[in-house]
């Protein structure tokens, strides 16, 4: 669950956020602190893939918004994680 | 450390700097960067320099320079990393890390009794019931004191002002609530949750972070769900003047107990 992509998408699924707000939100809900290099590396690639887009802002802090493609990607990754969790739990019970 | 990271960020490709430099700099202002963050940025530089772009059209343009510049970039980054390690070690050798100073002055006493902002029946003997600010009602047309009925806020005893508080890689400063009173700009009191069948007094405990811009984020809370929701909703609307410790703007952690007394509320509501 340390993949910054899914963490950032999950954070933006709640609403638009700038970089620092994303960092704080991820720390709060996942207990993971993304470093600034990791965060902006992921943001750059996700923007390039069309999963997120910058929202117009006058402030220095640039807010980002999840796109329809980003939401679809988040759903896909969550479904995959859900399957892994269900399988792991089932096998733990069987063991 | 912030300056070193800014310097390291100069190693990002020009296109990256043109797109992200401003907001990246704003992010550095918001966080308390550590040595780990510096390494993280250097790793980010390497990834940005060496990873192929997502779209093939861009790859054509980028690949020619990548072949030529890749080894140079690796060499430059490795040298930069070594210099940073040596500089950091030298700085720590020259200035040994001392425990933080706890000598920040306490706020002066209020010149006259400030207005009551919580129901005095909830915490009968606490001086922290009072604030220098007028009450902000959570409902538009409600009389100002209505939301205070049966609700009280008590500042929990904490270590001295400025004590370090660590959570993961974050380092914040502790600031007891009563000392924060002279910095508060806006306070919204929690509203008694009407959807609960609980009677009598219920306390919830809330730990919150005051960001560098003075806005508040609740870190964690303990207590029955409907009451913690009410307390969190109100506390996240509090605003403070930016706080400084040892002449540097800082993020601050504090804790409050919010007590809801159902009997006092039920007696007053028609």
HADDOCK unambig.tbl for C-alpha pairs under 7 A between the chains (distance, minus, plus):
assign (segid A and resid 19 and name CA) (segid B and resid 27 and name CA) 6.52 0.50 0.50
assign (segid A and resid 20 and name CA) (segid B and resid 27 and name CA) 5.68 0.50 0.50
assign (segid A and resid 20 and name CA) (segid B and resid 30 and name CA) 6.84 0.50 0.50
assign (segid A and resid 28 and name CA) (segid B and resid 219 and name CA) 6.90 0.50 0.50
assign (segid A and resid 33 and name CA) (segid B and resid 169 and name CA) 6.75 0.50 0.50
assign (segid A and resid 35 and name CA) (segid B and resid 37 and name CA) 5.44 0.50 0.50
assign (segid A and resid 35 and name CA) (segid B and resid 40 and name CA) 5.85 0.50 0.50
assign (segid A and resid 36 and name CA) (segid B and resid 37 and name CA) 6.51 0.50 0.50
assign (segid A and resid 36 and name CA) (segid B and resid 40 and name CA) 6.91 0.50 0.50
assign (segid A and resid 36 and name CA) (segid B and resid 41 and name CA) 6.34 0.50 0.50
assign (segid A and resid 37 and name CA) (segid B and resid 40 and name CA) 5.20 0.50 0.50
assign (segid A and resid 37 and name CA) (segid B and resid 41 and name CA) 4.00 0.50 0.50
assign (segid A and resid 37 and name CA) (segid B and resid 44 and name CA) 4.70 0.50 0.50
assign (segid A and resid 38 and name CA) (segid B and resid 40 and name CA) 6.48 0.50 0.50
assign (segid A and resid 38 and name CA) (segid B and resid 44 and name CA) 6.07 0.50 0.50
assign (segid A and resid 41 and name CA) (segid B and resid 44 and name CA) 6.00 0.50 0.50
assign (segid A and resid 48 and name CA) (segid B and resid 54 and name CA) 6.80 0.50 0.50
assign (segid A and resid 49 and name CA) (segid B and resid 54 and name CA) 6.83 0.50 0.50
assign (segid A and resid 60 and name CA) (segid B and resid 22 and name CA) 6.16 0.50 0.50
assign (segid A and resid 60 and name CA) (segid B and resid 23 and name CA) 5.46 0.50 0.50
assign (segid A and resid 60 and name CA) (segid B and resid 26 and name CA) 6.35 0.50 0.50
assign (segid A and resid 61 and name CA) (segid B and resid 23 and name CA) 5.06 0.50 0.50
assign (segid A and resid 61 and name CA) (segid B and resid 26 and name CA) 6.12 0.50 0.50
assign (segid A and resid 62 and name CA) (segid B and resid 23 and name CA) 5.98 0.50 0.50
